[in-house]
C-alpha cells in the first residue's frame, strides 16, 4: 500500500506484481454470525470442504458446531500441522 516496487519474503526480494486495493469497513476477522451469513450467501457448492484453521481450539470447535447446525456445509477444524490441498 506504500508503493513499494519490491518486497522481501524469507530473505529473498521479489517484484510486486499485484494490484492492491483497500476495502474500508471490513474486518479481517469475522464473528460467527458474519461467517454464517457469508456462507449462506455464497455460491459455494454444499460439498465444498470448509476447514477452520485459525483460533483457540475451544472457539474453533464451537464455531464448527455452530456452522454445522446453521449452514448446509460440513465444517471441520484442521488438525495441527495438517496439509490441506487446495
PDB file of N, CA, C and O in Angstrom:
ATOM      1  N   UNK A   1       0.822  -1.189   0.000  1.00  0.00           N
ATOM      2  CA  UNK A   1       0.000   0.000   0.000  1.00  0.00           C
ATOM      3  C   UNK A   1       0.869   1.257   0.000  1.00  0.00           C
ATOM      4  O   UNK A   1       0.383   2.346  -0.305  1.00  0.00           O
ATOM      5  N   UNK A   2       2.136   1.114   0.336  1.00  0.00           N
ATOM      6  CA  UNK A   2       3.032   2.264   0.374  1.00  0.00           C
ATOM      7  C   UNK A   2       3.738   2.488  -0.963  1.00  0.00           C
ATOM      8  O   UNK A   2       4.552   3.403  -1.086  1.00  0.00           O
ATOM      9  N   UNK A   3       3.434   1.664  -1.961  1.00  0.00           N
ATOM     10  CA  UNK A   3       4.010   1.868  -3.280  1.00  0.00           C
ATOM     11  C   UNK A   3       5.342   1.184  -3.522  1.00  0.00           C
ATOM     12  O   UNK A   3       6.034   1.519  -4.484  1.00  0.00           O
ATOM     13  N   UNK A   4       5.718   0.241  -2.686  1.00  0.00           N
ATOM     14  CA  UNK A   4       6.993  -0.453  -2.873  1.00  0.00           C
ATOM     15  C   UNK A   4       6.981  -1.232  -4.181  1.00  0.00           C
ATOM     16  O   UNK A   4       5.963  -1.810  -4.559  1.00  0.00           O
ATOM     17  N   UNK A   5       8.111  -1.241  -4.863  1.00  0.00           N
ATOM     18  CA  UNK A   5       8.233  -1.976  -6.119  1.00  0.00           C
ATOM     19  C   UNK A   5       8.755  -3.390  -5.895  1.00  0.00           C
ATOM     20  O   UNK A   5       8.583  -4.258  -6.750  1.00  0.00           O
ATOM     21  N   UNK A   6       9.397  -3.628  -4.741  1.00  0.00           N
ATOM     22  CA  UNK A   6       9.920  -4.947  -4.386  1.00  0.00           C
ATOM     23  C   UNK A   6       9.639  -5.199  -2.915  1.00  0.00           C
ATOM     24  O   UNK A   6       9.600  -4.264  -2.115  1.00  0.00           O
ATOM     25  N   UNK A   7       9.440  -6.488  -2.552  1.00  0.00           N
ATOM     26  CA  UNK A   7       9.248  -6.854  -1.151  1.00  0.00           C
ATOM     27  C   UNK A   7      10.172  -8.020  -0.809  1.00  0.00           C
ATOM     28  O   UNK A   7      10.545  -8.814  -1.674  1.00  0.00           O
ATOM     29  N   UNK A   8      10.532  -8.105   0.468  1.00  0.00           N
ATOM     30  CA  UNK A   8      11.420  -9.158   0.931  1.00  0.00           C
ATOM     31  C   UNK A   8      10.585 -10.232   1.636  1.00  0.00           C
ATOM     32  O   UNK A   8       9.859  -9.944   2.587  1.00  0.00           O
ATOM     33  N   UNK A   9      10.699 -11.469   1.156  1.00  0.00           N
ATOM     34  CA  UNK A   9       9.991 -12.597   1.757  1.00  0.00           C
ATOM     35  C   UNK A   9      11.007 -13.684   2.053  1.00  0.00           C
ATOM     36  O   UNK A   9      11.667 -14.186   1.143  1.00  0.00           O
ATOM     37  N   UNK A  10      11.135 -14.049   3.313  1.00  0.00           N
ATOM     38  CA  UNK A  10      12.076 -15.079   3.756  1.00  0.00           C
ATOM     39  C   UNK A  10      13.486 -14.827   3.214  1.00  0.00           C
ATOM     40  O   UNK A  10      14.171 -15.759   2.791  1.00  0.00           O
ATOM     41  N   UNK A  11      13.906 -13.583   3.229  1.00  0.00           N
ATOM     42  CA  UNK A  11      15.266 -13.230   2.839  1.00  0.00           C
ATOM     43  C   UNK A  11      15.493 -12.976   1.360  1.00  0.00           C
ATOM     44  O   UNK A  11      16.579 -12.544   0.973  1.00  0.00           O
ATOM     45  N   UNK A  12      14.498 -13.232   0.528  1.00  0.00           N
ATOM     46  CA  UNK A  12      14.641 -13.003  -0.914  1.00  0.00           C
ATOM     47  C   UNK A  12      13.752 -11.839  -1.337  1.00  0.00           C
ATOM     48  O   UNK A  12      12.678 -11.624  -0.776  1.00  0.00           O
ATOM     49  N   UNK A  13      14.218 -11.094  -2.333  1.00  0.00           N
ATOM     50  CA  UNK A  13      13.476  -9.939  -2.846  1.00  0.00           C
ATOM     51  C   UNK A  13      12.674 -10.330  -4.081  1.00  0.00           C
ATOM     52  O   UNK A  13      13.172 -11.020  -4.970  1.00  0.00           O
ATOM     53  N   UNK A  14      11.419  -9.875  -4.121  1.00  0.00           N
ATOM     54  CA  UNK A  14      10.518 -10.178  -5.229  1.00  0.00           C
ATOM     55  C   UNK A  14       9.868  -8.899  -5.726  1.00  0.00           C
ATOM     56  O   UNK A  14       9.558  -8.010  -4.933  1.00  0.00           O
ATOM     57  N   UNK A  15       9.657  -8.797  -7.051  1.00  0.00           N
ATOM     58  CA  UNK A  15       8.941  -7.626  -7.563  1.00  0.00           C
ATOM     59  C   UNK A  15       7.458  -7.717  -7.177  1.00  0.00           C
ATOM     60  O   UNK A  15       6.875  -8.801  -7.148  1.00  0.00           O
ATOM     61  N   UNK A  16       6.874  -6.573  -6.886  1.00  0.00           N
ATOM     62  CA  UNK A  16       5.445  -6.523  -6.585  1.00  0.00           C
ATOM     63  C   UNK A  16       4.691  -6.494  -7.909  1.00  0.00           C
ATOM     64  O   UNK A  16       4.825  -5.550  -8.688  1.00  0.00           O
ATOM     65  N   UNK A  17       3.907  -7.522  -8.156  1.00  0.00           N
ATOM     66  CA  UNK A  17       3.136  -7.613  -9.390  1.00  0.00           C
ATOM     67  C   UNK A  17       1.636  -7.534  -9.128  1.00  0.00           C
ATOM     68  O   UNK A  17       0.837  -7.557 -10.064  1.00  0.00           O
ATOM     69  N   UNK A  18       1.261  -7.442  -7.874  1.00  0.00           N
ATOM     70  CA  UNK A  18      -0.151  -7.435  -7.507  1.00  0.00           C
ATOM     71  C   UNK A  18      -0.746  -6.035  -7.594  1.00  0.00           C
ATOM     72  O   UNK A  18      -0.064  -5.033  -7.376  1.00  0.00           O
ATOM     73  N   UNK A  19      -2.007  -5.995  -7.911  1.00  0.00           N
ATOM     74  CA  UNK A  19      -2.761  -4.744  -7.807  1.00  0.00           C
ATOM     75  C   UNK A  19      -3.408  -4.765  -6.430  1.00  0.00           C
ATOM     76  O   UNK A  19      -4.108  -5.718  -6.090  1.00  0.00           O
ATOM     77  N   UNK A  20      -3.186  -3.746  -5.653  1.00  0.00           N
ATOM     78  CA  UNK A  20      -3.687  -3.690  -4.287  1.00  0.00           C
ATOM     79  C   UNK A  20      -4.856  -2.723  -4.187  1.00  0.00           C
ATOM     80  O   UNK A  20      -4.858  -1.655  -4.800  1.00  0.00           O
ATOM     81  N   UNK A  21      -5.840  -3.118  -3.409  1.00  0.00           N
ATOM     82  CA  UNK A  21      -6.980  -2.250  -3.153  1.00  0.00           C
ATOM     83  C   UNK A  21      -7.315  -2.301  -1.675  1.00  0.00           C
ATOM     84  O   UNK A  21      -7.154  -3.339  -1.035  1.00  0.00           O
ATOM     85  N   UNK A  22      -7.774  -1.199  -1.136  1.00  0.00           N
ATOM     86  CA  UNK A  22      -8.203  -1.130   0.253  1.00  0.00           C
ATOM     87  C   UNK A  22      -9.712  -1.218   0.286  1.00  0.00           C
ATOM     88  O   UNK A  22     -10.403  -0.471  -0.407  1.00  0.00           O
ATOM     89  N   UNK A  23     -10.223  -2.135   1.095  1.00  0.00           N
ATOM     90  CA  UNK A  23     -11.657  -2.259   1.294  1.00  0.00           C
ATOM     91  C   UNK A  23     -11.967  -1.739   2.694  1.00  0.00           C
ATOM     92  O   UNK A  23     -11.906  -2.492   3.665  1.00  0.00           O
ATOM     93  N   UNK A  24     -12.288  -0.496   2.795  1.00  0.00           N
ATOM     94  CA  UNK A  24     -12.556   0.118   4.090  1.00  0.00           C
ATOM     95  C   UNK A  24     -13.827  -0.467   4.699  1.00  0.00           C
ATOM     96  O   UNK A  24     -14.770  -0.814   3.988  1.00  0.00           O
ATOM     97  N   UNK A  25     -13.835  -0.569   5.997  1.00  0.00           N
ATOM     98  CA  UNK A  25     -15.023  -1.026   6.698  1.00  0.00           C
ATOM     99  C   UNK A  25     -15.119  -2.529   6.871  1.00  0.00           C
ATOM    100  O   UNK A  25     -16.076  -3.017   7.471  1.00  0.00           O
ATOM    101  N   UNK A  26     -14.150  -3.277   6.358  1.00  0.00           N
ATOM    102  CA  UNK A  26     -14.166  -4.726   6.517  1.00  0.00           C
ATOM    103  C   UNK A  26     -13.115  -5.130   7.538  1.00  0.00           C
ATOM    104  O   UNK A  26     -12.015  -4.578   7.570  1.00  0.00           O
ATOM    105  N   UNK A  27     -13.464  -6.084   8.355  1.00  0.00           N
ATOM    106  CA  UNK A  27     -12.524  -6.629   9.317  1.00  0.00           C
ATOM    107  C   UNK A  27     -11.915  -7.904   8.753  1.00  0.00           C
ATOM    108  O   UNK A  27     -12.572  -8.630   8.007  1.00  0.00           O
ATOM    109  N   UNK A  28     -10.693  -8.174   9.095  1.00  0.00           N
ATOM    110  CA  UNK A  28     -10.065  -9.422   8.693  1.00  0.00           C
ATOM    111  C   UNK A  28     -10.558 -10.599   9.509  1.00  0.00           C
ATOM    112  O   UNK A  28     -10.248 -11.746   9.187  1.00  0.00           O
ATOM    113  N   UNK A  29     -11.316 -10.339  10.553  1.00  0.00           N
ATOM    114  CA  UNK A  29     -11.801 -11.389  11.434  1.00  0.00           C
ATOM    115  C   UNK A  29     -13.312 -11.259  11.593  1.00  0.00           C
ATOM    116  O   UNK A  29     -13.793 -10.366  12.291  1.00  0.00           O
ATOM    117  N   UNK A  30     -14.047 -12.139  10.954  1.00  0.00           N
ATOM    118  CA  UNK A  30     -15.493 -12.133  11.108  1.00  0.00           C
ATOM    119  C   UNK A  30     -15.893 -12.906  12.353  1.00  0.00           C
ATOM    120  O   UNK A  30     -15.211 -13.850  12.752  1.00  0.00           O
ATOM    121  N   UNK A  31     -17.001 -12.504  12.964  1.00  0.00           N
ATOM    122  CA  UNK A  31     -17.504 -13.291  14.082  1.00  0.00           C
ATOM    123  C   UNK A  31     -18.361 -14.428  13.533  1.00  0.00           C
ATOM    124  O   UNK A  31     -18.549 -14.540  12.322  1.00  0.00           O
ATOM    125  N   UNK A  32     -18.885 -15.276  14.432  1.00  0.00           N
ATOM    126  CA  UNK A  32     -19.602 -16.454  13.961  1.00  0.00           C
ATOM    127  C   UNK A  32     -20.819 -16.101  13.121  1.00  0.00           C
ATOM    128  O   UNK A  32     -21.124 -16.803  12.158  1.00  0.00           O
ATOM    129  N   UNK A  33     -21.518 -15.026  13.467  1.00  0.00           N
ATOM    130  CA  UNK A  33     -22.703 -14.630  12.708  1.00  0.00           C
ATOM    131  C   UNK A  33     -22.323 -14.127  11.320  1.00  0.00           C
ATOM    132  O   UNK A  33     -23.017 -14.418  10.345  1.00  0.00           O
ATOM    133  N   UNK A  34     -21.229 -13.377  11.221  1.00  0.00           N
ATOM    134  CA  UNK A  34     -20.781 -12.875   9.919  1.00  0.00           C
ATOM    135  C   UNK A  34     -20.306 -14.014   9.015  1.00  0.00           C
ATOM    136  O   UNK A  34     -20.570 -14.005   7.813  1.00  0.00           O
ATOM    137  N   UNK A  35     -19.614 -14.985   9.587  1.00  0.00           N
ATOM    138  CA  UNK A  35     -19.152 -16.123   8.799  1.00  0.00           C
ATOM    139  C   UNK A  35     -20.342 -16.959   8.344  1.00  0.00           C
ATOM    140  O   UNK A  35     -20.383 -17.409   7.199  1.00  0.00           O
ATOM    141  N   UNK A  36     -21.305 -17.168   9.230  1.00  0.00           N
ATOM    142  CA  UNK A  36     -22.521 -17.897   8.870  1.00  0.00           C
ATOM    143  C   UNK A  36     -23.261 -17.190   7.739  1.00  0.00           C
ATOM    144  O   UNK A  36     -23.701 -17.831   6.785  1.00  0.00           O
ATOM    145  N   UNK A  37     -23.398 -15.887   7.844  1.00  0.00           N
ATOM    146  CA  UNK A  37     -24.096 -15.112   6.811  1.00  0.00           C
ATOM    147  C   UNK A  37     -23.336 -15.175   5.484  1.00  0.00           C
ATOM    148  O   UNK A  37     -23.948 -15.329   4.427  1.00  0.00           O
ATOM    149  N   UNK A  38     -22.026 -15.059   5.536  1.00  0.00           N
ATOM    150  CA  UNK A  38     -21.232 -15.116   4.311  1.00  0.00           C
ATOM    151  C   UNK A  38     -21.410 -16.465   3.629  1.00  0.00           C
ATOM    152  O   UNK A  38     -21.601 -16.527   2.415  1.00  0.00           O
ATOM    153  N   UNK A  39     -21.347 -17.550   4.406  1.00  0.00           N
ATOM    154  CA  UNK A  39     -21.531 -18.877   3.823  1.00  0.00           C
ATOM    155  C   UNK A  39     -22.933 -19.035   3.237  1.00  0.00           C
ATOM    156  O   UNK A  39     -23.093 -19.620   2.166  1.00  0.00           O
ATOM    157  N   UNK A  40     -23.947 -18.519   3.928  1.00  0.00           N
ATOM    158  CA  UNK A  40     -25.320 -18.634   3.446  1.00  0.00           C
ATOM    159  C   UNK A  40     -25.518 -17.912   2.120  1.00  0.00           C
ATOM    160  O   UNK A  40     -26.313 -18.352   1.290  1.00  0.00           O
ATOM    161  N   UNK A  41     -24.813 -16.824   1.914  1.00  0.00           N
ATOM    162  CA  UNK A  41     -24.973 -16.029   0.701  1.00  0.00           C
ATOM    163  C   UNK A  41     -23.993 -16.431  -0.403  1.00  0.00           C
ATOM    164  O   UNK A  41     -24.062 -15.909  -1.516  1.00  0.00           O
ATOM    165  N   UNK A  42     -23.086 -17.353  -0.099  1.00  0.00           N
ATOM    166  CA  UNK A  42     -22.064 -17.722  -1.080  1.00  0.00           C
ATOM    167  C   UNK A  42     -22.644 -18.653  -2.138  1.00  0.00           C
ATOM    168  O   UNK A  42     -23.704 -19.252  -1.956  1.00  0.00           O
ATOM    169  N   UNK A  43     -21.929 -18.755  -3.234  1.00  0.00           N
ATOM    170  CA  UNK A  43     -22.284 -19.679  -4.310  1.00  0.00           C
ATOM    171  C   UNK A  43     -21.528 -20.998  -4.183  1.00  0.00           C
ATOM    172  O   UNK A  43     -21.497 -21.787  -5.128  1.00  0.00           O
ATOM    173  N   UNK A  44     -20.924 -21.243  -3.035  1.00  0.00           N
ATOM    174  CA  UNK A  44     -20.170 -22.480  -2.843  1.00  0.00           C
ATOM    175  C   UNK A  44     -21.111 -23.681  -2.882  1.00  0.00           C
ATOM    176  O   UNK A  44     -22.225 -23.633  -2.361  1.00  0.00           O
ATOM    177  N   UNK A  45     -20.648 -24.739  -3.499  1.00  0.00           N
ATOM    178  CA  UNK A  45     -21.418 -25.979  -3.513  1.00  0.00           C
ATOM    179  C   UNK A  45     -21.450 -26.565  -2.100  1.00  0.00           C
ATOM    180  O   UNK A  45     -20.477 -26.429  -1.358  1.00  0.00           O
ATOM    181  N   UNK A  46     -22.553 -27.212  -1.718  1.00  0.00           N
ATOM    182  CA  UNK A  46     -22.655 -27.770  -0.359  1.00  0.00           C
ATOM    183  C   UNK A  46     -21.537 -28.744  -0.006  1.00  0.00           C
ATOM    184  O   UNK A  46     -21.200 -28.902   1.167  1.00  0.00           O
ATOM    185  N   UNK A  47     -20.955 -29.404  -1.022  1.00  0.00           N
ATOM    186  CA  UNK A  47     -19.879 -30.359  -0.739  1.00  0.00           C
ATOM    187  C   UNK A  47     -18.511 -29.701  -0.632  1.00  0.00           C
ATOM    188  O   UNK A  47     -17.512 -30.394  -0.438  1.00  0.00           O
ATOM    189  N   UNK A  48     -18.443 -28.371  -0.754  1.00  0.00           N
ATOM    190  CA  UNK A  48     -17.177 -27.661  -0.614  1.00  0.00           C
ATOM    191  C   UNK A  48     -16.654 -27.847   0.805  1.00  0.00           C
ATOM    192  O   UNK A  48     -17.352 -27.514   1.762  1.00  0.00           O
ATOM    193  N   UNK A  49     -15.426 -28.379   0.961  1.00  0.00           N
ATOM    194  CA  UNK A  49     -14.912 -28.562   2.318  1.00  0.00           C
ATOM    195  C   UNK A  49     -14.602 -27.215   2.973  1.00  0.00           C
ATOM    196  O   UNK A  49     -13.958 -26.352   2.375  1.00  0.00           O
ATOM    197  N   UNK A  50     -15.065 -27.055   4.193  1.00  0.00           N
ATOM    198  CA  UNK A  50     -14.784 -25.859   4.984  1.00  0.00           C
ATOM    199  C   UNK A  50     -13.910 -26.308   6.152  1.00  0.00           C
ATOM    200  O   UNK A  50     -14.337 -27.112   6.981  1.00  0.00           O
ATOM    201  N   UNK A  51     -12.684 -25.785   6.214  1.00  0.00           N
ATOM    202  CA  UNK A  51     -11.753 -26.121   7.282  1.00  0.00           C
ATOM    203  C   UNK A  51     -11.397 -24.864   8.050  1.00  0.00           C
ATOM    204  O   UNK A  51     -10.892 -23.900   7.476  1.00  0.00           O
ATOM    205  N   UNK A  52     -11.656 -24.874   9.336  1.00  0.00           N
ATOM    206  CA  UNK A  52     -11.295 -23.748  10.199  1.00  0.00           C
ATOM    207  C   UNK A  52      -9.851 -23.938  10.623  1.00  0.00           C
ATOM    208  O   UNK A  52      -9.463 -25.017  11.070  1.00  0.00           O
ATOM    209  N   UNK A  53      -9.052 -22.877  10.481  1.00  0.00           N
ATOM    210  CA  UNK A  53      -7.615 -23.048  10.717  1.00  0.00           C
ATOM    211  C   UNK A  53      -7.018 -22.052  11.699  1.00  0.00           C
ATOM    212  O   UNK A  53      -5.846 -22.181  12.053  1.00  0.00           O
ATOM    213  N   UNK A  54      -7.777 -21.068  12.148  1.00  0.00           N
ATOM    214  CA  UNK A  54      -7.176 -20.023  12.965  1.00  0.00           C
ATOM    215  C   UNK A  54      -8.055 -19.727  14.171  1.00  0.00           C
ATOM    216  O   UNK A  54      -9.225 -19.376  14.022  1.00  0.00           O
ATOM    217  N   UNK A  55      -7.490 -19.870  15.365  1.00  0.00           N
ATOM    218  CA  UNK A  55      -8.216 -19.540  16.576  1.00  0.00           C
ATOM    219  C   UNK A  55      -7.891 -20.504  17.700  1.00  0.00           C
ATOM    220  O   UNK A  55      -7.182 -21.492  17.510  1.00  0.00           O
ATOM    221  N   UNK A  56      -8.422 -20.199  18.878  1.00  0.00           N
ATOM    222  CA  UNK A  56      -8.252 -21.086  20.020  1.00  0.00           C
ATOM    223  C   UNK A  56      -9.038 -22.371  19.779  1.00  0.00           C
ATOM    224  O   UNK A  56     -10.123 -22.325  19.200  1.00  0.00           O
ATOM    225  N   UNK A  57      -8.514 -23.512  20.210  1.00  0.00           N
ATOM    226  CA  UNK A  57      -9.190 -24.786  19.942  1.00  0.00           C
ATOM    227  C   UNK A  57     -10.656 -24.819  20.382  1.00  0.00           C
ATOM    228  O   UNK A  57     -11.512 -25.320  19.651  1.00  0.00           O
ATOM    229  N   UNK A  58     -10.946 -24.289  21.567  1.00  0.00           N
ATOM    230  CA  UNK A  58     -12.327 -24.309  22.057  1.00  0.00           C
ATOM    231  C   UNK A  58     -13.238 -23.438  21.181  1.00  0.00           C
ATOM    232  O   UNK A  58     -14.379 -23.809  20.904  1.00  0.00           O
ATOM    233  N   UNK A  59     -12.728 -22.280  20.749  1.00  0.00           N
ATOM    234  CA  UNK A  59     -13.510 -21.389  19.894  1.00  0.00           C
ATOM    235  C   UNK A  59     -13.728 -22.016  18.519  1.00  0.00           C
ATOM    236  O   UNK A  59     -14.810 -21.892  17.946  1.00  0.00           O
ATOM    237  N   UNK A  60     -12.709 -22.685  17.989  1.00  0.00           N
ATOM    238  CA  UNK A  60     -12.851 -23.350  16.696  1.00  0.00           C
ATOM    239  C   UNK A  60     -13.897 -24.457  16.753  1.00  0.00           C
ATOM    240  O   UNK A  60     -14.703 -24.600  15.834  1.00  0.00           O
ATOM    241  N   UNK A  61     -13.888 -25.233  17.821  1.00  0.00           N
ATOM    242  CA  UNK A  61     -14.872 -26.304  17.963  1.00  0.00           C
ATOM    243  C   UNK A  61     -16.285 -25.740  18.082  1.00  0.00           C
ATOM    244  O   UNK A  61     -17.227 -26.288  17.510  1.00  0.00           O
ATOM    245  N   UNK A  62     -16.429 -24.647  18.824  1.00  0.00           N
ATOM    246  CA  UNK A  62     -17.743 -24.016  18.968  1.00  0.00           C
ATOM    247  C   UNK A  62     -18.223 -23.458  17.629  1.00  0.00           C
ATOM    248  O   UNK A  62     -19.396 -23.597  17.283  1.00  0.00           O
ATOM    249  N   UNK A  63     -17.318 -22.827  16.875  1.00  0.00           N
ATOM    250  CA  UNK A  63     -17.683 -22.292  15.569  1.00  0.00           C
ATOM    251  C   UNK A  63     -18.038 -23.423  14.615  1.00  0.00           C
ATOM    252  O   UNK A  63     -19.015 -23.328  13.872  1.00  0.00           O
ATOM    253  N   UNK A  64     -17.251 -24.491  14.633  1.00  0.00           N
ATOM    254  CA  UNK A  64     -17.555 -25.651  13.784  1.00  0.00           C
ATOM    255  C   UNK A  64     -18.958 -26.181  14.075  1.00  0.00           C
ATOM    256  O   UNK A  64     -19.743 -26.412  13.155  1.00  0.00           O
ATOM    257  N   UNK A  65     -19.265 -26.371  15.348  1.00  0.00           N
ATOM    258  CA  UNK A  65     -20.589 -26.882  15.728  1.00  0.00           C
ATOM    259  C   UNK A  65     -21.696 -25.931  15.288  1.00  0.00           C
ATOM    260  O   UNK A  65     -22.724 -26.367  14.768  1.00  0.00           O
ATOM    261  N   UNK A  66     -21.488 -24.643  15.494  1.00  0.00           N
ATOM    262  CA  UNK A  66     -22.489 -23.651  15.101  1.00  0.00           C
ATOM    263  C   UNK A  66     -22.730 -23.682  13.588  1.00  0.00           C
ATOM    264  O   UNK A  66     -23.875 -23.688  13.137  1.00  0.00           O
ATOM    265  N   UNK A  67     -21.645 -23.702  12.812  1.00  0.00           N
ATOM    266  CA  UNK A  67     -21.787 -23.681  11.353  1.00  0.00           C
ATOM    267  C   UNK A  67     -22.395 -24.978  10.833  1.00  0.00           C
ATOM    268  O   UNK A  67     -23.158 -24.951   9.867  1.00  0.00           O
ATOM    269  N   UNK A  68     -22.081 -26.093  11.440  1.00  0.00           N
ATOM    270  CA  UNK A  68     -22.692 -27.363  11.033  1.00  0.00           C
ATOM    271  C   UNK A  68     -24.203 -27.336  11.265  1.00  0.00           C
ATOM    272  O   UNK A  68     -24.967 -27.873  10.463  1.00  0.00           O
ATOM    273  N   UNK A  69     -24.625 -26.718  12.351  1.00  0.00           N
ATOM    274  CA  UNK A  69     -26.046 -26.681  12.692  1.00  0.00           C
ATOM    275  C   UNK A  69     -26.814 -25.634  11.902  1.00  0.00           C
ATOM    276  O   UNK A  69     -28.024 -25.774  11.720  1.00  0.00           O
ATOM    277  N   UNK A  70     -26.146 -24.592  11.430  1.00  0.00           N
ATOM    278  CA  UNK A  70     -26.843 -23.452  10.846  1.00  0.00           C
ATOM    279  C   UNK A  70     -26.513 -23.169   9.385  1.00  0.00           C
ATOM    280  O   UNK A  70     -26.983 -22.179   8.825  1.00  0.00           O
ATOM    281  N   UNK A  71     -25.704 -24.035   8.760  1.00  0.00           N
ATOM    282  CA  UNK A  71     -25.421 -23.882   7.332  1.00  0.00           C
ATOM    283  C   UNK A  71     -25.553 -25.252   6.680  1.00  0.00           C
ATOM    284  O   UNK A  71     -25.757 -26.259   7.358  1.00  0.00           O
ATOM    285  N   UNK A  72     -25.434 -25.278   5.364  1.00  0.00           N
ATOM    286  CA  UNK A  72     -25.531 -26.540   4.628  1.00  0.00           C
ATOM    287  C   UNK A  72     -24.172 -27.212   4.444  1.00  0.00           C
ATOM    288  O   UNK A  72     -24.063 -28.193   3.708  1.00  0.00           O
ATOM    289  N   UNK A  73     -23.147 -26.698   5.099  1.00  0.00           N
ATOM    290  CA  UNK A  73     -21.785 -27.179   4.886  1.00  0.00           C
ATOM    291  C   UNK A  73     -21.327 -28.129   5.979  1.00  0.00           C
ATOM    292  O   UNK A  73     -21.745 -28.044   7.134  1.00  0.00           O
ATOM    293  N   UNK A  74     -20.449 -29.041   5.565  1.00  0.00           N
ATOM    294  CA  UNK A  74     -19.752 -29.904   6.514  1.00  0.00           C
ATOM    295  C   UNK A  74     -18.467 -29.170   6.899  1.00  0.00           C
ATOM    296  O   UNK A  74     -17.549 -29.044   6.088  1.00  0.00           O
ATOM    297  N   UNK A  75     -18.412 -28.699   8.113  1.00  0.00           N
ATOM    298  CA  UNK A  75     -17.301 -27.871   8.578  1.00  0.00           C
ATOM    299  C   UNK A  75     -16.431 -28.690   9.517  1.00  0.00           C
ATOM    300  O   UNK A  75     -16.940 -29.397  10.387  1.00  0.00           O
ATOM    301  N   UNK A  76     -15.116 -28.593   9.339  1.00  0.00           N
ATOM    302  CA  UNK A  76     -14.169 -29.287  10.208  1.00  0.00           C
ATOM    303  C   UNK A  76     -13.128 -28.314  10.725  1.00  0.00           C
ATOM    304  O   UNK A  76     -12.934 -27.230  10.173  1.00  0.00           O
ATOM    305  N   UNK A  77     -12.464 -28.721  11.790  1.00  0.00           N
ATOM    306  CA  UNK A  77     -11.317 -27.987  12.316  1.00  0.00           C
ATOM    307  C   UNK A  77     -10.082 -28.718  11.806  1.00  0.00           C
ATOM    308  O   UNK A  77      -9.918 -29.913  12.052  1.00  0.00           O
ATOM    309  N   UNK A  78      -9.214 -28.001  11.096  1.00  0.00           N
ATOM    310  CA  UNK A  78      -7.995 -28.624  10.585  1.00  0.00           C
ATOM    311  C   UNK A  78      -7.111 -29.043  11.744  1.00  0.00           C
ATOM    312  O   UNK A  78      -6.992 -28.328  12.739  1.00  0.00           O
ATOM    313  N   UNK A  79      -6.493 -30.205  11.608  1.00  0.00           N
ATOM    314  CA  UNK A  79      -5.603 -30.698  12.646  1.00  0.00           C
ATOM    315  C   UNK A  79      -4.274 -29.965  12.658  1.00  0.00           C
ATOM    316  O   UNK A  79      -3.901 -29.328  11.673  1.00  0.00           O
ATOM    317  N   UNK A  80      -3.571 -30.053  13.755  1.00  0.00           N
ATOM    318  CA  UNK A  80      -2.277 -29.413  13.900  1.00  0.00           C
ATOM    319  C   UNK A  80      -1.326 -29.937  12.825  1.00  0.00           C
ATOM    320  O   UNK A  80      -1.146 -31.148  12.692  1.00  0.00           O
ATOM    321  N   UNK A  81      -0.730 -29.047  12.072  1.00  0.00           N
ATOM    322  CA  UNK A  81       0.217 -29.337  11.002  1.00  0.00           C
ATOM    323  C   UNK A  81      -0.382 -30.215   9.893  1.00  0.00           C
ATOM    324  O   UNK A  81       0.346 -30.893   9.169  1.00  0.00           O
ATOM    325  N   UNK A  82      -1.711 -30.194   9.773  1.00  0.00           N
ATOM    326  CA  UNK A  82      -2.303 -30.955   8.678  1.00  0.00           C
ATOM    327  C   UNK A  82      -2.055 -30.233   7.360  1.00  0.00           C
ATOM    328  O   UNK A  82      -1.849 -29.019   7.336  1.00  0.00           O
ATOM    329  N   UNK A  83      -2.076 -30.974   6.285  1.00  0.00           N
ATOM    330  CA  UNK A  83      -1.860 -30.419   4.961  1.00  0.00           C
ATOM    331  C   UNK A  83      -3.212 -30.390   4.251  1.00  0.00           C
ATOM    332  O   UNK A  83      -3.876 -31.417   4.110  1.00  0.00           O
ATOM    333  N   UNK A  84      -3.602 -29.205   3.810  1.00  0.00           N
ATOM    334  CA  UNK A  84      -4.859 -29.043   3.095  1.00  0.00           C
ATOM    335  C   UNK A  84      -4.542 -28.796   1.637  1.00  0.00           C
ATOM    336  O   UNK A  84      -3.812 -27.859   1.315  1.00  0.00           O
ATOM    337  N   UNK A  85      -5.064 -29.597   0.770  1.00  0.00           N
ATOM    338  CA  UNK A  85      -4.832 -29.438  -0.671  1.00  0.00           C
ATOM    339  C   UNK A  85      -5.925 -28.552  -1.232  1.00  0.00           C
ATOM    340  O   UNK A  85      -7.111 -28.840  -1.072  1.00  0.00           O
ATOM    341  N   UNK A  86      -5.525 -27.470  -1.891  1.00  0.00           N
ATOM    342  CA  UNK A  86      -6.486 -26.520  -2.452  1.00  0.00           C
ATOM    343  C   UNK A  86      -6.580 -26.686  -3.954  1.00  0.00           C
ATOM    344  O   UNK A  86      -7.340 -25.972  -4.608  1.00  0.00           O
TER     345      UNK A  86
END
